[in-house]
Amino acid sequence: MNCIYAKTIYTGKSVIQNSYLLFNGKKIVGISRVKKGELLGAFAVLTPAFVDPHSHIGMLRSGEPNAESETNERIDSILTLSDALDSVQMDDTSFQDAIEMGVLYSCVVPGSGNIIGGNSAVIRNYAKNSSDALIARAGIKAAFGYNPMSTQDWKGKRPSTRMGALAILRSKLDEVQQKYHDAKGKKKEEIIFSAEETLLKEILSGRQRLRVHVHKIDDIAALLRMVDKFKLNVSVEHACDVHQPEIFRELKKRKIPVIYGPVDVFAYKVELKHENWRNIRHLLDSHVEYGLMTDHPVAVARSLLMQTRWFIRVGLSKQQAIELISRKNAEILGITNILGSLEKGKWASFICWNGDPFDLMNYPLAVYGEGDLLFADTSK
């Protein structure tokens, strides 16, 4: 068994002082006031590994031209069978940058140019190849608002308005819903369902969550009308233009989580004209379930912790900020059985800091993923 000492341990649920994190191989054994096993190091602070819940890392790659980006497939507007993992290249240098700042896990999703873009993939940022990287699935990417209507020069059936985009989606869901209704009581061989129709039925049944890119209040209102019609299981992704509290309260009432952000970016389009860090207050006051994304490369993955300073500014404690990008992000992705907090039985994935992580002059001295040392600072 190995152990790491820290003056302060942020567990993802609480703060513990002057203790040892114990781990045996890939798993955490526990936290102890006394040293047990081989001491690998002593540090000022320990935190759980960070989880980025919405990213395009490995799809739009550092140092490669935009022409080689694989965030969006332009062949059609609804692509339920696309898989973000198939476009991930693990030699993207952004992975190493993320690891060095403790962002060890990302949920990679297709871009927002398609009404439905395809499957997500929760990955290890430190894996050698994309097959080894995959640890979970976390829903199907969809997009409302401006982005799907801005792709008329792409292939396939494309909308030019918001109402056109929702009409295409509504028609597709109606068609599949009716086909499955007609199939009840009939023999399996009488009605054949395609793979796409089968997955759309998973969406209609709520077994697959729709991860919906949406920024503006009225685009979220349109999404809620779709939820009411089809009883969909959805999450709201971004919501950066929400500058009034009521819509977050409605999402709280409906138990719809928000993956918020990214915060530290330029408001580069009209549907972000109300974007402001002060909107975070509406998110917090609503008590809706929420996480925080980078949307890499819109904000680079390594900046995930830095974005939490705006949440601290409007009232979060440092412990709550660490919890936000570890346990709360893991909860929304459905992976708290293995990640998100420093607890017995979970993966030994954690970050060793030379001082307060929120002091921008400090940085990780060591980063462990599943018990293996992934990064050690050698600058001194």
C-alpha positions as CSV (number, residue, x, y, z in Angstrom):
1,M,0.0,0.0,0.0
2,N,1.1,3.6,-0.7
3,C,0.2,6.9,0.9
4,I,0.4,10.6,0.2
5,Y,0.4,13.2,3.0
6,A,-1.2,16.6,2.7
7,K,-1.9,19.5,5.1
8,T,-5.3,19.9,3.4
9,I,-7.3,17.3,1.6
10,Y,-10.3,18.3,-0.4
11,T,-12.2,15.0,-0.7
12,G,-14.9,16.3,-3.1
13,K,-17.4,16.2,-0.2
14,S,-15.5,17.7,2.7
15,V,-12.1,19.2,3.9
16,I,-9.7,17.1,6.0
17,Q,-6.5,18.5,7.6
18,N,-3.1,16.8,8.2
19,S,-4.0,13.4,6.9
20,Y,-2.8,10.6,4.5
21,L,-4.5,9.4,1.4
22,L,-4.1,5.6,1.3
23,F,-4.2,3.7,-2.0
24,N,-3.4,0.2,-3.1
25,G,-2.8,-0.2,-6.8
26,K,-5.6,1.6,-8.7
27,K,-8.0,2.0,-5.8
28,I,-8.3,4.3,-2.8
29,V,-8.2,2.5,0.5
30,G,-9.2,5.5,2.6
31,I,-7.9,8.6,4.5
32,S,-6.0,8.2,7.7
33,R,-4.6,10.4,10.4
34,V,-1.5,8.1,10.6
35,K,0.9,7.0,8.0
36,K,0.3,3.5,6.6
37,G,2.3,1.9,3.8
38,E,5.0,3.6,1.8
39,L,5.0,7.4,1.9
40,L,5.3,8.7,-1.7
41,G,5.3,12.4,-0.9
42,A,4.1,15.3,1.3
43,F,2.2,18.2,-0.2
44,A,0.2,21.3,0.9
45,V,-3.0,20.2,-0.8
46,L,-4.6,17.1,-2.3
47,T,-7.7,17.2,-4.5
48,P,-9.7,14.7,-6.6
49,A,-8.9,14.5,-10.3
50,F,-11.0,17.0,-12.3
51,V,-13.7,15.9,-14.7
52,D,-14.6,18.0,-17.8
53,P,-18.3,17.1,-18.6
54,H,-18.5,18.7,-22.1
55,S,-15.5,18.8,-24.4
56,H,-14.2,18.4,-28.0
57,I,-10.7,17.5,-26.9
58,G,-9.0,15.1,-29.4
59,M,-11.6,16.1,-32.1
60,L,-10.4,19.6,-32.8
61,R,-6.7,19.2,-32.2
62,S,-4.0,21.6,-31.1
63,G,-1.7,22.6,-33.9
64,E,-4.0,21.3,-36.6
65,P,-6.0,23.6,-39.0
66,N,-9.7,24.1,-38.6
67,A,-10.1,22.2,-41.9
68,E,-9.1,19.0,-40.1
69,S,-11.6,19.5,-37.3
70,E,-13.9,16.5,-36.6
71,T,-16.3,18.1,-34.2
72,N,-19.1,18.1,-36.7
73,E,-20.1,15.6,-39.4
74,R,-21.8,17.6,-42.2
75,I,-23.5,14.7,-44.1
76,D,-27.0,15.3,-42.5
77,S,-28.7,17.2,-39.8
78,I,-29.7,14.1,-37.7
79,L,-27.0,11.6,-37.0
80,T,-27.9,9.4,-34.1
81,L,-25.4,6.7,-34.9
82,S,-22.3,9.0,-34.9
83,D,-19.9,8.3,-32.1
84,A,-17.6,11.1,-30.8
85,L,-15.0,8.5,-29.8
86,D,-14.4,7.6,-33.5
87,S,-12.9,11.0,-34.1
88,V,-10.8,11.3,-31.0
89,Q,-7.0,11.2,-31.6
90,M,-5.1,10.7,-28.4
91,D,-1.9,12.4,-29.8
92,D,-3.6,15.8,-29.4
93,T,-1.1,17.7,-27.3
94,S,-4.0,19.3,-25.4
95,F,-4.4,16.0,-23.5
96,Q,-1.0,16.5,-21.8
97,D,-1.8,20.1,-21.0
98,A,-5.0,19.0,-19.4
99,I,-3.3,16.3,-17.4
100,E,-0.7,18.7,-16.0
101,M,-3.6,20.8,-14.5
102,G,-5.4,17.7,-13.1
103,V,-8.1,17.4,-15.8
104,L,-7.8,13.7,-16.2
105,Y,-11.2,12.9,-17.6
106,S,-13.4,14.4,-20.3
107,C,-16.8,13.7,-21.7
108,V,-16.3,14.2,-25.5
109,V,-19.3,15.1,-27.5
110,P,-20.0,15.9,-31.2
111,G,-20.3,19.6,-32.1
112,S,-23.6,21.6,-32.2
113,G,-24.0,22.0,-36.0
114,N,-26.5,19.1,-36.1
115,I,-29.9,18.8,-34.6
116,I,-28.7,15.4,-33.3
117,G,-25.0,15.0,-33.5
118,G,-24.3,11.5,-32.0
119,N,-23.1,9.6,-29.0
120,S,-20.9,11.0,-26.2
121,A,-17.8,9.3,-24.7
122,V,-16.4,9.7,-21.2
123,I,-12.6,9.2,-21.6
124,R,-9.3,9.0,-19.7
125,N,-7.2,11.9,-21.0
126,Y,-4.1,9.9,-20.3
127,A,-4.9,6.7,-22.3
128,K,-2.6,5.5,-25.1
129,N,-5.5,5.0,-27.6
130,S,-9.2,5.8,-27.9
131,S,-10.3,2.2,-27.0
132,D,-8.4,2.2,-23.8
133,A,-9.6,5.8,-23.1
134,L,-13.4,4.9,-23.0
135,I,-14.8,4.5,-19.5
136,A,-18.5,5.4,-20.0
137,R,-21.3,6.8,-22.2
138,A,-23.3,9.8,-21.0
139,G,-26.0,10.6,-23.5
140,I,-26.7,11.7,-27.1
141,K,-25.7,15.2,-28.2
142,A,-28.4,17.5,-29.6
143,A,-28.5,21.2,-30.4
144,F,-31.2,23.9,-30.3
145,G,-30.9,27.6,-31.1
146,Y,-28.7,29.3,-33.7
147,N,-26.1,26.6,-34.6
148,P,-28.3,24.1,-36.5
149,M,-29.9,26.9,-38.6
150,S,-26.5,28.2,-39.6
151,T,-25.5,25.1,-41.5
152,Q,-27.5,25.4,-44.7
153,D,-24.4,25.0,-46.9
154,W,-23.8,21.5,-45.3
155,K,-25.2,18.3,-46.8
156,G,-28.6,16.7,-46.1
157,K,-31.9,18.2,-45.0
158,R,-31.0,21.5,-43.3
159,P,-33.1,24.1,-41.5
160,S,-32.8,27.9,-41.9
161,T,-34.8,28.8,-38.8
162,R,-35.3,27.6,-35.3
163,M,-38.8,26.4,-36.1
164,G,-37.4,24.5,-39.1
165,A,-34.9,22.7,-36.9
166,L,-37.5,21.7,-34.3
167,A,-39.9,20.7,-37.1
168,I,-37.3,18.2,-38.4
169,L,-36.7,16.8,-34.9
170,R,-40.4,16.7,-34.0
171,S,-41.2,14.9,-37.3
172,K,-38.5,12.3,-36.8
173,L,-39.6,11.6,-33.2
174,D,-43.3,11.4,-34.2
175,E,-42.5,9.0,-36.9
176,V,-40.5,6.6,-34.6
177,Q,-43.1,7.0,-31.8
178,Q,-45.9,6.0,-34.2
179,K,-44.0,3.1,-35.6
180,Y,-43.3,1.6,-32.1
181,H,-47.0,2.2,-31.2
182,D,-48.1,0.3,-34.3
183,A,-45.7,-2.5,-33.4
184,K,-47.4,-3.3,-30.1
185,G,-49.0,-6.7,-30.2
186,K,-47.5,-7.6,-33.5
187,K,-44.8,-10.2,-34.1
188,K,-41.2,-9.0,-34.1
189,E,-40.7,-9.9,-37.7
190,E,-43.7,-8.0,-39.0
191,I,-42.1,-4.5,-38.4
192,I,-38.4,-4.0,-38.9
193,F,-36.7,-1.2,-36.9
194,S,-33.4,0.3,-38.1
195,A,-30.5,1.0,-35.8
196,E,-31.3,4.7,-35.9
197,E,-35.0,4.1,-35.1
198,T,-34.0,1.9,-32.2
199,L,-31.8,4.6,-30.7
200,L,-34.4,7.2,-31.2
201,K,-36.8,5.0,-29.3
202,E,-34.2,4.9,-26.5
203,I,-34.4,8.7,-26.5
204,L,-38.2,8.6,-26.5
205,S,-38.2,6.2,-23.6
206,G,-35.8,8.3,-21.5
207,R,-33.2,5.5,-21.4
208,Q,-30.9,7.8,-23.4
209,R,-30.4,11.4,-22.2
210,L,-30.4,14.1,-24.8
211,R,-27.5,16.5,-24.1
212,V,-28.9,19.7,-25.6
213,H,-26.7,22.6,-26.6
214,V,-28.7,25.7,-25.9
215,H,-27.9,29.2,-24.7
216,K,-30.9,31.5,-24.8
217,I,-34.0,31.6,-22.5
218,D,-36.5,31.1,-25.3
219,D,-34.5,28.2,-26.8
220,I,-34.7,26.5,-23.4
221,A,-38.4,27.3,-23.4
222,A,-38.7,25.5,-26.8
223,L,-36.8,22.6,-25.4
224,L,-39.2,22.3,-22.4
225,R,-42.1,22.2,-24.9
226,M,-40.4,19.3,-26.6
227,V,-39.8,17.6,-23.2
228,D,-43.5,18.0,-22.4
229,K,-44.6,16.5,-25.7
230,F,-42.3,13.5,-25.8
231,K,-41.3,13.1,-22.1
232,L,-37.6,13.3,-22.9
233,N,-34.7,12.9,-20.5
234,V,-32.5,15.9,-21.2
235,S,-29.7,18.1,-19.8
236,V,-29.2,21.7,-20.7
237,E,-25.6,22.4,-21.9
238,H,-24.2,25.9,-21.8
239,A,-27.1,28.3,-20.8
240,C,-24.6,31.2,-20.8
241,D,-27.2,33.7,-22.1
242,V,-29.6,33.1,-19.3
243,H,-29.8,36.4,-17.5
244,Q,-33.0,36.0,-15.6
245,P,-33.7,33.5,-12.8
246,E,-37.0,32.0,-13.7
247,I,-35.8,29.5,-16.3
248,F,-33.3,28.0,-14.0
249,R,-36.0,27.6,-11.3
250,E,-38.1,25.8,-13.9
251,L,-35.3,23.5,-14.7
252,K,-34.8,22.8,-10.9
253,K,-38.6,22.0,-10.6
254,R,-38.3,19.6,-13.5
255,K,-35.0,18.0,-12.2
256,I,-33.2,18.9,-15.4
257,P,-29.4,19.4,-14.8
258,V,-27.4,22.2,-16.3
259,I,-23.8,21.7,-17.6
260,Y,-22.9,25.4,-17.5
261,G,-20.2,27.3,-19.4
262,P,-17.7,27.9,-20.6
263,V,-17.2,31.1,-18.6
264,D,-13.9,32.6,-19.7
265,V,-14.6,33.1,-23.4
266,F,-15.5,35.9,-25.7
267,A,-19.2,36.3,-26.5
268,Y,-18.7,35.8,-30.2
269,K,-22.3,35.5,-31.5
270,V,-25.7,37.1,-31.0
271,E,-27.2,34.4,-28.9
272,L,-24.5,35.3,-26.3
273,K,-25.3,39.0,-26.1
274,H,-26.4,38.6,-22.5
275,E,-23.5,36.4,-21.5
276,N,-21.9,37.6,-18.2
277,W,-20.2,36.0,-15.2
278,R,-22.9,37.7,-13.1
279,N,-25.5,35.2,-14.6
280,I,-23.9,32.6,-12.4
281,R,-25.8,34.1,-9.5
282,H,-29.1,33.0,-11.1
283,L,-27.8,29.5,-11.5
284,L,-26.7,29.2,-7.9
285,D,-29.8,30.8,-6.4
286,S,-32.1,28.4,-8.3
287,H,-30.5,25.3,-6.6
288,V,-30.7,23.5,-9.9
289,E,-28.3,20.6,-10.3
290,Y,-25.3,21.9,-12.3
291,G,-21.8,21.2,-13.5
292,L,-19.1,23.3,-15.2
293,M,-17.6,22.6,-18.7
294,T,-14.7,24.0,-20.7
295,D,-16.2,23.2,-24.1
296,H,-12.6,22.7,-25.2
297,P,-11.2,24.2,-27.3
298,V,-13.6,27.1,-26.8
299,A,-12.0,27.4,-23.4
300,V,-8.9,25.1,-23.1
301,A,-9.3,22.0,-20.9
302,R,-6.5,23.1,-18.6
303,S,-8.5,26.2,-17.6
304,L,-11.3,24.2,-15.9
305,L,-10.2,25.1,-12.3
306,M,-9.5,28.7,-13.2
307,Q,-13.2,29.2,-14.3
308,T,-14.4,28.4,-10.8
309,R,-13.1,31.7,-9.5
310,W,-16.3,33.3,-10.8
311,F,-18.3,30.9,-8.8
312,I,-16.3,31.7,-5.7
313,R,-16.9,35.4,-6.4
314,V,-20.6,34.9,-6.2
315,G,-20.6,32.8,-3.1
316,L,-19.1,29.2,-3.4
317,S,-16.5,28.1,-0.9
318,K,-13.2,26.7,-2.1
319,Q,-14.4,23.2,-1.1
320,Q,-17.6,23.7,-3.2
321,A,-15.6,24.9,-6.2
322,I,-13.4,21.7,-6.0
323,E,-16.6,19.7,-5.6
324,L,-18.1,21.3,-8.7
325,I,-15.4,20.2,-11.1
326,S,-14.9,16.7,-9.5
327,R,-17.9,15.2,-7.7
328,K,-20.7,17.3,-9.2
329,N,-19.5,16.9,-12.8
330,A,-19.1,13.1,-12.2
331,E,-22.6,12.9,-10.8
332,I,-24.2,14.4,-13.9
333,L,-22.2,12.0,-16.1
334,G,-23.2,9.0,-13.9
335,I,-19.7,8.0,-13.0
336,T,-19.6,8.7,-9.2
337,N,-19.0,4.9,-8.6
338,I,-15.5,5.4,-9.8
339,L,-14.6,9.1,-9.8
340,G,-15.4,12.5,-8.3
341,S,-14.3,12.1,-4.7
342,L,-11.5,10.6,-2.6
343,E,-13.4,7.7,-1.0
344,K,-12.7,4.0,-0.4
345,G,-13.1,1.9,-3.5
346,K,-12.9,4.7,-6.0
347,W,-10.1,5.2,-8.5
348,A,-6.8,6.6,-7.0
349,S,-7.0,9.6,-9.3
350,F,-5.9,12.8,-7.6
351,I,-3.8,16.0,-7.8
352,C,-0.9,17.0,-5.4
353,W,-0.5,20.8,-5.1
354,N,2.4,22.9,-3.7
355,G,-0.1,25.4,-2.2
356,D,-3.6,26.7,-2.5
357,P,-5.0,25.6,-5.9
358,F,-6.9,28.9,-6.2
359,D,-3.7,30.9,-6.0
360,L,-2.7,31.3,-9.6
361,M,1.0,31.2,-8.7
362,N,0.5,27.6,-7.5
363,Y,0.3,24.5,-9.7
364,P,0.3,20.7,-9.4
365,L,3.5,19.1,-8.4
366,A,2.2,15.6,-9.1
367,V,-0.9,14.1,-10.8
368,Y,-1.9,10.4,-10.3
369,G,-4.4,8.5,-12.4
370,E,-5.7,5.2,-11.2
371,G,-2.6,4.9,-8.9
372,D,0.0,5.7,-11.6
373,L,2.1,8.9,-11.6
374,L,1.1,10.7,-14.8
375,F,2.9,14.0,-14.2
376,A,5.6,15.2,-11.9
377,D,6.8,18.8,-12.0
378,T,10.5,19.0,-13.0
379,S,10.8,22.7,-13.4
380,K,13.0,23.2,-10.3
